[in-house]
Amino acid sequence: YLFSGPSGCGKEGIAIAFSAGLNCERKPQGPCGECGSCKRFRTLQHEHLAFIVPLPGSASTVAGGKGQLKKDRENVGLFQAAIQEKATNPFFKIVFPKAKQILISSIRDLRKTLYLKSHIQGRKTVLIFDSHLLSIGQGAAGNALLKILEEPPNNTTLILVTDYKEQLLPTLSSRCQQVDFPPLDPEVMTLYLEKMGISSELVPIVTEISQGNMHRAYSLLDKSTEDILVMIKDMVVSIFTEDGSNWRQFINEYSQLALNDPQEFTFKFHLLQLWLRSAYRGKLGLSSNVSLVGLDEGSLSFVQKLREIDFLRIDTYLEEILTGMTRNLNTSIALTNLLIKLHREMNEGRLYG
């Protein structure tokens, strides 16, 4: 299977639930949540559950519910902690620092275990998260997985999960039954946040800014409205002020952020996108659909400083940065190119005078 859809829409959690259903002891009613198999799936400690995730180059493999990461004790601890968190929160994203690809060694080690006969009743399930990262570089990991798909082991289900199915090797996606997921419905997200105990004042703001992305929602929960506005203002000043020192500082700061905390990097660029889209709506004379007080005022003030600027093209430039974060891009060069493009757009839009 190939489960694809936008970030934070719940497709990883559904992949886990689907795997539990395949192994439920009370089929076809499963997953029942009560049998021995379902209880082990609930803790992600089932013998027939295997994970493949992007890893830093020093690690070798992730296999089995307990997450056996060879050659790297620190990553063993990180993965075990991540699995515990994932078991309690299906929207939790397993991310390793400096992990830019799925390693071919992970696929090779998986192959060694998949073809072994199991003495436990049920169906082996393999969940490959961020599966578009199989295609990084020469696509060695993807080609190794292709050999498994061409000669699939008996009684085994593989589920590739990705935000970017277009980046998968066509030879992989063509061999999968594809299931596309939409962003979370605002009402579903609202109910989920309320069950988490989030304040009634914050829930609508988080829901609207998140736009169906639960990962983005979690990034907002520990930030106040003032924090969000300051964050946006700092980015706008750094990017849209014609100041070489500001730009150098921005490139250095965000290159380090992309390396050390890619989720925070992505979150901030999504916020900038939201702000610019609000500005674009203001340019068209439309009201913003975001209830964050201060967002409209700042973006409308920005619009008043220019006579013409192509917001849609700028939005595309930002989207290229976000998409590039899923690959091995040189962030410093990418950000430099972004600023050059924005500088050209702003001069054409007469932002500077």
ZAKEGU-434784 format. One record per residue (C-alpha): residue number from 1; residue in one letter; x, y, z. Coordinates in nm, 4 decimals. Layout:
{NUM; "A"; {X; Y; Z}};
...
This chain:
{1; "Y"; {0.0000; 0.0000; 0.0000}};
{2; "L"; {0.0966; 0.3640; -0.0460}};
{3; "F"; {-0.0640; 0.5996; 0.2070}};
{4; "S"; {-0.0124; 0.9608; 0.1009}};
{5; "G"; {-0.1470; 1.2981; 0.2009}};
{6; "P"; {-0.0450; 1.6301; 0.3552}};
{7; "S"; {0.1617; 1.6431; 0.6710}};
{8; "G"; {-0.0262; 1.5920; 0.9967}};
{9; "C"; {-0.3402; 1.4385; 0.8448}};
{10; "G"; {-0.3173; 1.1168; 1.0511}};
{11; "K"; {-0.2059; 0.8710; 0.7828}};
{12; "E"; {0.0678; 0.7172; 1.0004}};
{13; "G"; {-0.1807; 0.6467; 1.2790}};
{14; "I"; {-0.4212; 0.4918; 1.0303}};
{15; "A"; {-0.1405; 0.2727; 0.8950}};
{16; "I"; {-0.0811; 0.1436; 1.2485}};
{17; "A"; {-0.4537; 0.0840; 1.3056}};
{18; "F"; {-0.4807; -0.0969; 0.9716}};
{19; "S"; {-0.1882; -0.3208; 1.0690}};
{20; "A"; {-0.3582; -0.3959; 1.3999}};
{21; "G"; {-0.6748; -0.4907; 1.2136}};
{22; "L"; {-0.4844; -0.7350; 0.9937}};
{23; "N"; {-0.3615; -0.9138; 1.3059}};
{24; "C"; {-0.6694; -0.8881; 1.5284}};
{25; "E"; {-0.7664; -1.2212; 1.6813}};
{26; "R"; {-1.1367; -1.1372; 1.6486}};
{27; "K"; {-1.1508; -1.0681; 1.2758}};
{28; "P"; {-1.3560; -0.9585; 1.0874}};
{29; "Q"; {-1.4620; -0.7315; 1.3736}};
{30; "G"; {-1.1055; -0.6130; 1.4316}};
{31; "P"; {-0.9222; -0.4175; 1.5367}};
{32; "C"; {-1.1129; -0.4887; 1.8552}};
{33; "G"; {-0.8601; -0.3234; 2.0859}};
{34; "E"; {-0.9067; -0.5951; 2.3464}};
{35; "C"; {-0.7422; -0.9145; 2.2184}};
{36; "G"; {-0.3790; -0.9927; 2.2942}};
{37; "S"; {-0.2653; -0.8892; 1.9472}};
{38; "C"; {-0.4449; -0.5534; 1.9579}};
{39; "K"; {-0.3055; -0.4774; 2.3027}};
{40; "R"; {0.0498; -0.5349; 2.1770}};
{41; "F"; {-0.0198; -0.3141; 1.8756}};
{42; "R"; {-0.1498; -0.0451; 2.1098}};
{43; "T"; {0.1972; -0.0230; 2.2659}};
{44; "L"; {0.3678; -0.0766; 1.9267}};
{45; "Q"; {0.5440; -0.3818; 2.0695}};
{46; "H"; {0.3942; -0.6478; 1.8424}};
{47; "E"; {0.6145; -0.9208; 1.6960}};
{48; "H"; {0.4653; -0.8655; 1.3498}};
{49; "L"; {0.5149; -0.4879; 1.3449}};
{50; "A"; {0.8273; -0.3359; 1.1872}};
{51; "F"; {0.9177; 0.0263; 1.1266}};
{52; "I"; {1.1512; 0.1804; 0.8711}};
{53; "V"; {1.2262; 0.5508; 0.9251}};
{54; "P"; {1.4906; 0.7959; 0.8008}};
{55; "L"; {1.8115; 0.7603; 0.9997}};
{56; "P"; {2.1393; 0.9484; 1.0295}};
{57; "G"; {2.4185; 0.7823; 0.8379}};
{58; "S"; {2.5832; 0.6281; 1.1450}};
{59; "A"; {2.2856; 0.4049; 1.2218}};
{60; "S"; {2.2071; 0.0836; 1.0437}};
{61; "T"; {1.8499; -0.0263; 1.0830}};
{62; "V"; {1.5174; -0.0083; 1.2522}};
{63; "A"; {1.3356; -0.3407; 1.2689}};
{64; "G"; {1.0634; -0.4722; 1.4921}};
{65; "G"; {0.8342; -0.2973; 1.7332}};
{66; "K"; {1.1131; -0.2507; 1.9865}};
{67; "G"; {1.3198; -0.0535; 1.7376}};
{68; "Q"; {1.6572; -0.2207; 1.7122}};
{69; "L"; {1.9007; 0.0456; 1.5948}};
{70; "K"; {2.2418; -0.1070; 1.5446}};
{71; "K"; {2.5779; 0.0648; 1.5998}};
{72; "D"; {2.4380; 0.3711; 1.7751}};
{73; "R"; {2.3297; 0.3556; 2.1389}};
{74; "E"; {2.2050; 0.7121; 2.1415}};
{75; "N"; {1.9706; 0.6421; 1.8503}};
{76; "V"; {1.8466; 0.3270; 2.0240}};
{77; "G"; {1.7301; 0.5382; 2.3154}};
{78; "L"; {1.5822; 0.8036; 2.0888}};
{79; "F"; {1.3854; 0.5480; 1.8904}};
{80; "Q"; {1.2542; 0.3659; 2.1962}};
{81; "A"; {1.1375; 0.6975; 2.3422}};
{82; "A"; {0.9804; 0.7920; 2.0084}};
{83; "I"; {0.7934; 0.4604; 1.9895}};
{84; "Q"; {0.6545; 0.5130; 2.3400}};
{85; "E"; {0.5349; 0.8605; 2.2408}};
{86; "K"; {0.3902; 0.7343; 1.9125}};
{87; "A"; {0.1963; 0.4663; 2.1011}};
{88; "T"; {0.0189; 0.7322; 2.3084}};
{89; "N"; {-0.0075; 0.9948; 2.0347}};
{90; "P"; {-0.0665; 0.8727; 1.6767}};
{91; "F"; {0.0153; 1.2200; 1.5423}};
{92; "F"; {0.3639; 1.2197; 1.6956}};
{93; "K"; {0.6321; 1.2463; 1.4268}};
{94; "I"; {0.9403; 1.0245; 1.4620}};
{95; "V"; {1.2339; 1.2434; 1.3603}};
{96; "F"; {1.6057; 1.1809; 1.4128}};
{97; "P"; {1.8513; 1.4719; 1.4099}};
{98; "K"; {2.0405; 1.4927; 1.0782}};
{99; "A"; {1.8366; 1.2058; 0.9271}};
{100; "K"; {1.8013; 1.2923; 0.5590}};
{101; "Q"; {1.7320; 0.9548; 0.3995}};
{102; "I"; {1.6192; 0.5974; 0.4451}};
{103; "L"; {1.9364; 0.3910; 0.4495}};
{104; "I"; {1.9885; 0.0976; 0.2172}};
{105; "S"; {2.1158; -0.0990; 0.5169}};
{106; "S"; {1.7710; -0.0618; 0.6748}};
{107; "I"; {1.6128; -0.2294; 0.3721}};
{108; "R"; {1.8774; -0.5008; 0.3553}};
{109; "D"; {1.8304; -0.5889; 0.7206}};
{110; "L"; {1.4534; -0.5874; 0.6728}};
{111; "R"; {1.4886; -0.8334; 0.3864}};
{112; "K"; {1.6793; -1.0741; 0.6114}};
{113; "T"; {1.3877; -1.0928; 0.8562}};
{114; "L"; {1.0903; -1.0801; 0.6196}};
{115; "Y"; {1.1609; -1.4123; 0.4517}};
{116; "L"; {1.2067; -1.6006; 0.7787}};
{117; "K"; {0.9166; -1.8251; 0.8739}};
{118; "S"; {0.7146; -1.6908; 1.1650}};
{119; "H"; {0.5944; -1.9219; 1.4411}};
{120; "I"; {0.3379; -1.6654; 1.5582}};
{121; "Q"; {-0.0061; -1.6467; 1.4029}};
{122; "G"; {-0.0834; -1.3298; 1.2123}};
{123; "R"; {0.0472; -1.1155; 0.9289}};
{124; "K"; {0.3811; -0.9349; 0.9196}};
{125; "T"; {0.3380; -0.5623; 0.8643}};
{126; "V"; {0.6109; -0.3163; 0.7691}};
{127; "L"; {0.5474; 0.0583; 0.7968}};
{128; "I"; {0.7889; 0.2765; 0.6006}};
{129; "F"; {0.7451; 0.6353; 0.7185}};
{130; "D"; {0.8652; 0.9250; 0.4991}};
{131; "S"; {0.9020; 0.6724; 0.2199}};
{132; "H"; {0.9838; 0.9435; -0.0364}};
{133; "L"; {1.3286; 0.9467; 0.1260}};
{134; "L"; {1.3909; 0.6062; -0.0305}};
{135; "S"; {1.4668; 0.8005; -0.3486}};
{136; "I"; {1.7443; 1.0219; -0.2126}};
{137; "G"; {2.0690; 1.0223; -0.4099}};
{138; "Q"; {2.0911; 0.7269; -0.6445}};
{139; "G"; {1.7791; 0.5728; -0.4930}};
{140; "A"; {1.9691; 0.2687; -0.3656}};
{141; "A"; {1.7272; 0.2088; -0.0773}};
{142; "G"; {1.4309; 0.2374; -0.3128}};
{143; "N"; {1.5817; -0.0107; -0.5560}};
{144; "A"; {1.6511; -0.2507; -0.2698}};
{145; "L"; {1.2881; -0.2269; -0.1599}};
{146; "L"; {1.1758; -0.2809; -0.5192}};
{147; "K"; {1.3342; -0.6258; -0.5124}};
{148; "I"; {1.1167; -0.7108; -0.2117}};
{149; "L"; {0.8034; -0.5818; -0.3843}};
{150; "E"; {0.8856; -0.7818; -0.6968}};
{151; "E"; {0.9160; -1.1024; -0.4925}};
{152; "P"; {0.6957; -1.0306; -0.1896}};
{153; "P"; {0.7234; -1.2710; 0.1041}};
{154; "N"; {0.4162; -1.4657; 0.2024}};
{155; "N"; {0.1733; -1.3294; 0.4600}};
{156; "T"; {0.3318; -0.9834; 0.4624}};
{157; "T"; {0.1938; -0.6328; 0.4100}};
{158; "L"; {0.4139; -0.3302; 0.3419}};
{159; "I"; {0.2722; 0.0203; 0.3818}};
{160; "L"; {0.4671; 0.3144; 0.2430}};
{161; "V"; {0.3632; 0.6428; 0.4079}};
{162; "T"; {0.4614; 0.9812; 0.2672}};
{163; "D"; {0.3701; 1.3477; 0.2369}};
{164; "Y"; {0.5253; 1.3575; -0.1111}};
{165; "K"; {0.4251; 1.0593; -0.3217}};
{166; "E"; {0.5410; 1.2376; -0.6388}};
{167; "Q"; {0.8996; 1.2010; -0.5116}};
{168; "L"; {0.8750; 0.8220; -0.4937}};
{169; "L"; {1.0351; 0.6133; -0.7652}};
{170; "P"; {0.7589; 0.5333; -1.0189}};
{171; "T"; {0.8619; 0.1683; -1.0053}};
{172; "L"; {0.7687; 0.1665; -0.6353}};
{173; "S"; {0.4429; 0.3606; -0.6471}};
{174; "S"; {0.3159; 0.1588; -0.9434}};
{175; "R"; {0.3411; -0.1594; -0.7368}};
{176; "C"; {0.1327; -0.0206; -0.4507}};
{177; "Q"; {-0.2381; 0.0210; -0.3972}};
{178; "Q"; {-0.2629; 0.3954; -0.3409}};
{179; "V"; {-0.4740; 0.5555; -0.0692}};
{180; "D"; {-0.4856; 0.9366; -0.0569}};
{181; "F"; {-0.5720; 1.1229; 0.2636}};
{182; "P"; {-0.7094; 1.4800; 0.2836}};
{183; "P"; {-0.6139; 1.7363; 0.5500}};
{184; "L"; {-0.7963; 1.6909; 0.8785}};
{185; "D"; {-1.1416; 1.8424; 0.8844}};
{186; "P"; {-1.1495; 2.1553; 1.1085}};
{187; "E"; {-1.4305; 2.0060; 1.3179}};
{188; "V"; {-1.2301; 1.6875; 1.3759}};
{189; "M"; {-0.9239; 1.8880; 1.4760}};
{190; "T"; {-1.1306; 2.1073; 1.7084}};
{191; "L"; {-1.2775; 1.8042; 1.8870}};
{192; "Y"; {-0.9333; 1.6443; 1.9192}};
{193; "L"; {-0.7783; 1.9595; 2.0664}};
{194; "E"; {-1.0677; 2.0008; 2.3091}};
{195; "K"; {-1.0215; 1.6418; 2.4286}};
{196; "M"; {-0.6557; 1.7279; 2.4908}};
{197; "G"; {-0.7720; 1.9978; 2.7301}};
{198; "I"; {-0.6606; 2.2935; 2.5165}};
{199; "S"; {-0.8280; 2.6186; 2.6219}};
{200; "S"; {-1.1417; 2.7202; 2.4335}};
{201; "E"; {-0.9745; 3.0529; 2.3494}};
{202; "L"; {-0.6733; 2.8891; 2.1828}};
{203; "V"; {-0.8508; 2.6048; 1.9981}};
{204; "P"; {-1.0041; 2.8131; 1.7128}};
{205; "I"; {-0.6765; 2.9990; 1.6539}};
{206; "V"; {-0.4731; 2.6780; 1.6407}};
{207; "T"; {-0.7321; 2.5102; 1.4184}};
{208; "E"; {-0.7356; 2.7924; 1.1649}};
{209; "I"; {-0.3594; 2.8411; 1.1473}};
{210; "S"; {-0.2928; 2.4664; 1.1309}};
{211; "Q"; {-0.5151; 2.4187; 0.8239}};
{212; "G"; {-0.5712; 2.0489; 0.8857}};
{213; "N"; {-0.2120; 1.9738; 0.9910}};
{214; "M"; {-0.1929; 1.8313; 1.3429}};
{215; "H"; {0.1872; 1.8550; 1.3482}};
{216; "R"; {0.1567; 2.2285; 1.2945}};
{217; "A"; {-0.1095; 2.2439; 1.5652}};
{218; "Y"; {0.1271; 2.0862; 1.8187}};
{219; "S"; {0.3928; 2.3419; 1.7272}};
{220; "L"; {0.1502; 2.6176; 1.8240}};
{221; "L"; {0.0355; 2.4805; 2.1576}};
{222; "D"; {0.3356; 2.6031; 2.3572}};
{223; "K"; {0.3327; 2.9499; 2.1988}};
{224; "S"; {0.1238; 3.2522; 2.2888}};
{225; "T"; {-0.0432; 3.4799; 2.0364}};
{226; "E"; {0.2263; 3.7380; 2.1057}};
{227; "D"; {0.5010; 3.4812; 2.0416}};
{228; "I"; {0.3521; 3.3972; 1.7026}};
{229; "L"; {0.3220; 3.7614; 1.5972}};
{230; "V"; {0.6789; 3.8397; 1.7051}};
{231; "M"; {0.8065; 3.5345; 1.5176}};
{232; "I"; {0.6331; 3.6448; 1.1975}};
{233; "K"; {0.7470; 4.0062; 1.2363}};
{234; "D"; {1.1108; 3.9038; 1.2841}};
{235; "M"; {1.1042; 3.6903; 0.9685}};
{236; "V"; {0.9372; 3.9636; 0.7638}};
{237; "V"; {1.1869; 4.2269; 0.8786}};
{238; "S"; {1.4809; 3.9965; 0.8047}};
{239; "I"; {1.3601; 3.8999; 0.4585}};
{240; "F"; {1.1806; 4.2062; 0.3251}};
{241; "T"; {1.4237; 4.4740; 0.4427}};
{242; "E"; {1.6981; 4.5522; 0.1909}};
{243; "D"; {1.9820; 4.5067; 0.4375}};
{244; "G"; {2.2787; 4.2807; 0.3665}};
{245; "S"; {2.3600; 4.2260; 0.7336}};
{246; "N"; {1.9996; 4.1234; 0.8061}};
{247; "W"; {2.0097; 3.8773; 0.5192}};
{248; "R"; {2.3414; 3.7259; 0.6279}};
{249; "Q"; {2.2082; 3.6828; 0.9802}};
{250; "F"; {1.8877; 3.5272; 0.8452}};
{251; "I"; {2.0777; 3.2785; 0.6270}};
{252; "N"; {2.3100; 3.1752; 0.9097}};
{253; "E"; {2.0323; 3.1455; 1.1681}};
{254; "Y"; {1.7926; 2.9476; 0.9509}};
{255; "S"; {2.0614; 2.7234; 0.8036}};
{256; "Q"; {2.1455; 2.6152; 1.1579}};
{257; "L"; {1.7774; 2.5801; 1.2448}};
{258; "A"; {1.7181; 2.3552; 0.9424}};
{259; "L"; {2.0073; 2.1358; 1.0544}};
{260; "N"; {1.9267; 2.1174; 1.4252}};
{261; "D"; {1.5465; 2.1476; 1.4330}};
{262; "P"; {1.3918; 2.0940; 1.0876}};
{263; "Q"; {1.0397; 2.0818; 1.2306}};
{264; "E"; {1.0763; 2.4311; 1.3805}};
{265; "F"; {1.2249; 2.5539; 1.0519}};
{266; "T"; {0.9265; 2.4172; 0.8610}};
{267; "F"; {0.6832; 2.5597; 1.1154}};
{268; "K"; {0.8259; 2.9117; 1.0834}};
{269; "F"; {0.8138; 2.9058; 0.7050}};
{270; "H"; {0.4550; 2.7859; 0.7166}};
{271; "L"; {0.3741; 3.0826; 0.9401}};
{272; "L"; {0.5415; 3.3170; 0.6928}};
{273; "Q"; {0.3356; 3.1612; 0.4137}};
{274; "L"; {0.0184; 3.2160; 0.6129}};
{275; "W"; {0.1089; 3.5803; 0.6750}};
{276; "L"; {0.1801; 3.6443; 0.3066}};
{277; "R"; {-0.1430; 3.4753; 0.2033}};
{278; "S"; {-0.3239; 3.7063; 0.4434}};
{279; "A"; {-0.1464; 3.9974; 0.2742}};
{280; "Y"; {-0.2554; 3.8678; -0.0653}};
{281; "R"; {-0.6168; 3.8498; 0.0500}};
{282; "G"; {-0.5817; 4.2053; 0.1756}};
{283; "K"; {-0.4513; 4.3128; -0.1631}};
{284; "L"; {-0.7637; 4.1642; -0.3220}};
{285; "G"; {-0.9848; 4.3405; -0.0691}};
{286; "L"; {-1.0830; 4.0183; 0.1039}};
{287; "S"; {-1.0926; 3.9617; 0.4780}};
{288; "S"; {-0.8546; 3.7058; 0.6244}};
{289; "N"; {-0.9942; 3.3770; 0.7463}};
{290; "V"; {-0.7433; 3.3751; 1.0314}};
{291; "S"; {-0.8645; 3.4913; 1.3713}};
{292; "L"; {-0.5182; 3.5722; 1.5067}};
{293; "V"; {-0.5471; 3.9334; 1.6185}};
{294; "G"; {-0.2693; 4.1404; 1.4643}};
{295; "L"; {-0.2062; 3.9183; 1.1646}};
{296; "D"; {-0.4391; 4.1165; 0.9386}};
{297; "E"; {-0.3086; 4.4539; 1.0566}};
{298; "G"; {0.0537; 4.3654; 0.9857}};
{299; "S"; {-0.0114; 4.2144; 0.6460}};
{300; "L"; {-0.2347; 4.5027; 0.5344}};
{301; "S"; {0.0318; 4.7522; 0.6395}};
{302; "F"; {0.2792; 4.5562; 0.4285}};
{303; "V"; {0.0461; 4.5746; 0.1264}};
{304; "Q"; {0.0212; 4.9540; 0.1608}};
{305; "K"; {0.3992; 4.9858; 0.1191}};
{306; "L"; {0.3973; 4.8521; -0.2348}};
{307; "R"; {0.2176; 4.9172; -0.5579}};
{308; "E"; {0.2506; 4.5760; -0.7166}};
{309; "I"; {0.4055; 4.2445; -0.6152}};
{310; "D"; {0.3438; 3.8862; -0.7263}};
{311; "F"; {0.2367; 3.7160; -0.4030}};
{312; "L"; {0.1600; 3.3883; -0.5757}};
{313; "R"; {0.5115; 3.3666; -0.7146}};
{314; "I"; {0.6593; 3.4428; -0.3717}};
{315; "D"; {0.4386; 3.1720; -0.2226}};
{316; "T"; {0.5833; 2.9311; -0.4796}};
{317; "Y"; {0.9378; 3.0265; -0.3769}};
{318; "L"; {0.8572; 2.9498; -0.0131}};
{319; "E"; {0.6952; 2.6198; -0.1087}};
{320; "E"; {1.0147; 2.5238; -0.2931}};
{321; "I"; {1.2099; 2.5731; 0.0293}};
{322; "L"; {0.9655; 2.3574; 0.2257}};
{323; "T"; {0.9697; 2.0837; -0.0375}};
{324; "G"; {1.3480; 2.0995; -0.0495}};
{325; "M"; {1.3599; 2.0257; 0.3230}};
{326; "T"; {1.2498; 1.6711; 0.2380}};
{327; "R"; {1.5615; 1.6246; 0.0253}};
{328; "N"; {1.9342; 1.6712; 0.0698}};
{329; "L"; {1.9332; 2.0380; -0.0268}};
{330; "N"; {2.2035; 2.2811; 0.0782}};
{331; "T"; {1.9932; 2.5075; 0.2993}};
{332; "S"; {2.2378; 2.7978; 0.2938}};
{333; "I"; {2.2426; 2.8097; -0.0869}};
{334; "A"; {1.8653; 2.7588; -0.1052}};
{335; "L"; {1.8005; 3.0490; 0.1343}};
{336; "T"; {2.0441; 3.2716; -0.0550}};
{337; "N"; {1.8626; 3.1964; -0.3799}};
{338; "L"; {1.5308; 3.2654; -0.2070}};
{339; "L"; {1.6445; 3.6102; -0.0947}};
{340; "I"; {1.7758; 3.6920; -0.4427}};
{341; "K"; {1.4395; 3.5976; -0.5951}};
{342; "L"; {1.2493; 3.7966; -0.3317}};
{343; "H"; {1.4784; 4.0958; -0.3872}};
{344; "R"; {1.3946; 4.0859; -0.7583}};
{345; "E"; {1.0211; 4.0574; -0.6900}};
{346; "M"; {1.0261; 4.3433; -0.4422}};
{347; "N"; {1.2169; 4.5724; -0.6783}};
{348; "E"; {0.9703; 4.4942; -0.9553}};
{349; "G"; {0.6894; 4.5584; -0.7062}};
{350; "R"; {0.8547; 4.8892; -0.6055}};
{351; "L"; {0.8569; 4.7880; -0.2392}};
{352; "Y"; {1.1756; 4.9851; -0.1848}};
{353; "G"; {1.0581; 5.3090; -0.3289}};
